[in-house]
Each structure stands twice: as structure tokens, then as C-alpha cells.
Amino acid sequence: MSALTVGHDPGQSWDDLVQFWEEMEWPEGSKVEIIEGIITVSPAPATHHNLIADRIQRRLYSVIPDDWGIFQTLSIAVPSRLGMFIPDLVVAPVPLCGEAENHIPASLAELVVEITSKSNARHDRISKPAAYAVAGIPLYLLVDRWAPEGATATLYGEPKGDVYRPLSTAKFGEAIKLPAPFDLVIDTSEFPAD
């Protein structure tokens, strides 16, 4: 199943767009994001997608400070890119997240993880990293199950403007290292292959 986009008035303000996103009744279990000013409704992720998120989350819990959390349904806002995203995983300080009602500024995140699905691969490869870089999120891990060259995990960092520098790439079956403050090796051989 692919993603559905919801039309909007191009002249609509960011606040009006967010209000519409917050107040509309969306299909239960769906993932609703604003990507480049367009509301995108995606079906719930498949089992392999969730298993990969679970493997990464378990590893991250062993290295993050007690006052940080790992969130699977936390919305992060990048108004300058007309984006309201729900990454597969967000690592952010709990006290700062606790102050928010519906979303947090993306700049509070220490790491975001996106796991591609066939229907969203382009967003995870292009639109979202540009927004995450603009927000200054230090690390972006893209687990690309549908990469043309085969399933890979790529870690991006050192954001400048709307561009990240690729720090390392691992084919599924290899390890990828997250630098400080995580200092964590993730073994992608634990990820289910499609």
C-alpha cells in the first residue's frame, strides 16, 4: 500500500497547516506527516520494518543517558522546511519532550532513524534528511531496505545548511558505528532481510 497525500492551500500559513494536521481525524494506525508542506498519510509499517526499529532501539537503550528517551511516535517540527515528521526513532532529552503537547522542535533531537518502506523511500532519502540537517540534528541514520544497490544502513552527520555528510555506510550483514555521544556498534546482520 502506498502513501496518500492530502491537498492544501499553497497560501496556507504554517500554523494553519499544523492546526489542520492536529485536528483532522486520520485513519487509525496510520502515520501522518507534513513533508514539504504536503500532508502525507502512510499505512502502519510492516513487520520487518518494526523488527529493525526494535533491534536499533534495544541497542540504543544500553548507551543513552537516563534522562534521554527513544520515541517511536514523536512528531518533530521543522517549520522552515514546512515539515512535521514522525521518524521511526527519535532520541531526545525526556525533560524537553515532556514540555511539548503534540510535537517538539526537531532541533531537540540528538539522533533520528528512518527505515525506508517502498512507499516512502524517496522522502527518507531526500526530503527528510534535508529538513533534519536544517534543524541541526547531529546524526541521521537511514536504514534503506530498498536501496538500488541492496539493503544498506547509512549514518549521516555534520549538518551544514540542508546537507549532511555521509559518515559511514554498511550493507546489511555488516556493522555500522554511531559516534559519541552514543559510541555504539549496530550489527545489521540482526536486521531481517526482505
NUMARDO-269459 format. One record per residue (C-alpha): x, y, z. Coordinates in steps of 0.05 Angstrom, whole numbers, plus 5000, padded with zeros to 4 digits. Last residue first. Layout:
N
XYZ/...
***
This chain:
194
526248215054/532148145100/531048165175/536048605212/540648265262/546148235208/545848995214/550448975275/549949655309/556349905341/555350435394/559451025417/552951405431/555352115449/559651985411/560051615345/555051105317/558550515286/555750085230/556649335227/555848895166/550348395147/546148915113/551049345074/554349865117/555350605103/559351125141/559851865156/555652135099/555952905106/549153215116/546153765073/540654275085/545254815113/551154445143/549753805182/555953445208/552652755208/549852195165/549951455181/548050985125/544850295133/544349885070/539749395033/541949284961/545049734907/538250044889/536750184963/530149854985/531749675057/534850355069/536450435142/537951175145/541351405209/541352165219/546052475270/547153185297/540053455285/541554165263/534454335241/536954475171/540153785171/533653455192/529953825137/534853605083/534952905112/527352875108/526453085036/531852665002/533051945024/527251855073/522452215027/524651804967/523951155006/516851295028/512350794990/517450234986/518750285060/525050605087/527450585158/528651275187/532751395249/533552075283/539052255332/540352805383/533453115375/531953795406/532954155339/526853795312/522454265353/517653825392/510653575376/503653505403/503853765475/511153935489/514254035558/515553295567/520053285506/524953765539/525253355603/525952705562/532252915524/531852655452/532952025412/527851965356/526151305323/521751135262/521551885248/514852245254/515752885215/512453555213/515753945156/514554605122/522154665112/522755285157/517554985203/521754375221/517454025272/518553355306/512852865320/514252315370/511451635351/517351175360/521051525417/527651365449/528651755513/534252155546/534652305621/537751635637/543551755590/543851345526/548350735517/544550085531/537950385508/540950495439/542049755427/534749585443/532250155399/536349915339/533649205344/526449445354/526749915295/529249335251/523548895277/518549455262/520549495189/520548735183/513348745209/510649255160/509849995178/502850285190/499950585127/502251265104/498551935103/502452525075/500453245087/504153685038/508154295062/514953995044/513053365082/507553415134/506752745168/501052265183/502851545201/496751095200/494350675258/487350985259/485551355195/486252105206/481252545241/483553255227/485253705286/492853655292/494453655217/489454225205/492654625262/499554475234/497454745166/494255365196/500655505237/505055415175/500755905137/496355705078/498056025012/499155354979/492155145001/492354415018/491853744984/492453095023/497552585000/496551845005/502351365017/502750684983/500050005000/
***
